[in-house]
């Protein structure tokens, strides 16, 4: 078989496709596998964040849900992992990995990573 776990969600941009499955190794809850346009695995990364959405843009992958956010580059290197002080409805990445807009139910705020 092509996959050894049930696909939970699929995310993509013009160059990559990311599949989220349950982590069959039991190390993490989820496994994100990112493929390039030729079907080659770019990277696999396990995570435990209960996610609402994943955004793939600008060479980065944003995984977020409720108040938690993870950011990886397309080499699988974690650039940020943290809990924000507001519920996240939507993340809108800025022109660099260090800037993004966080949309919550009651506000829109800019987040700058150090």
Number of C-alpha atoms within 10 A of each C-alpha: 4 4 7 10 13 12 13 12 12 14 16 17 13 9 12 20 18 24 17 22 20 19 19 13 10 9 11 14 15 21 23 23 18 24 19 16 11 8 10 10 14 15 15 15 16 18 17 12 18 15 17 13 16 22 19 22 19 14 14 20 24 22 22 25 19 19 17 19 20 19 21 19 17 19 12 17 12 14 15 16 15 11 14 13 9 16 18 21 18 19 23 14 21 15 9 12 20 13 15 17 15 19 17 16 10 8 11 14 12 14 15 12 11 6
